[in-house]
Amino acid sequence: MARTMNRSKDERMPRCAHCAEKLRACVDPGGTGPSWCPTLNLADLVDEALEQYGSDAVSALALAASVQEGECYADRTGPEPAPRPVKPRALEICEFAAKLGMKRIGVAFCTGLFEEARIFSRVLESRGFEVVSVACKAGRLPKETIGVRDDQKIRPGCFESMCSPIAQAMILDRFGSELNVLIGLCVGHDSLFFRFSRAPVTVLVAKDRVTGHNPAAALYTAHSYYRNVLSGPEAKPSH
Ligand code: SF4
């Protein structure tokens, strides 16, 4: 439910996605920002957030994540540094977990991506991790359990097992997963998994049924073939 905000707060509501500053305040000490820039306006919240980095668990994650970020580039040093990305996300996740000394990794996957889950489990196992993996349909509860009508199923008239991301999270937790990796959970099912997972969560594959799991493809072509992701006049074909 949308929160009611007064008008002056609305005017300060961050819209970083629309920031057109050449030198941005958030990345350059001499940079600037628009009137709604959170770097310029919300130092109190930035400081409050900083306090959260104080606990051991959070600071270890934060440090490992940022060190890993840097290590995903080659040629960062030398007389003419020219950082270039060299690591796929699957490898990035393995290295991140190793940095934190994690031994057991959870894989929560969609049954539509069994092969991807199998391959990623092999990747982890080849690097010495123990892997506990759970499919989204584990438990085989009918979709009717959560109020889905027959006409709302993928195949009306047939039995359909509901996805239970909460069960996935609980099963992974019971078996001591230290980091949970999502592979292709549906929109919303992933939201529930994030909420119920005790271990930190990262995503290897964001499901997109029509772009080969590359959701950004629809954004890159939103000016042409995927105009239908827009709404209103912008959605109309221009040619
Ligand atoms: S933090 Fe400020 S400068 Fe950075 S992108 Fe957002 S609005 Fe622009």
Boltz pocket constraint, residues with backbone or C-beta under 6 A from the ligand:
constraints:
  - pocket:
      binder: B
      contacts: [[A, 15], [A, 16], [A, 17], [A, 19], [A, 20], [A, 21], [A, 23], [A, 24], [A, 25], [A, 26], [A, 27], [A, 32], [A, 33], [A, 34], [A, 36], [A, 37], [A, 38], [A, 39], [A, 40]]
      max_distance: 6.0
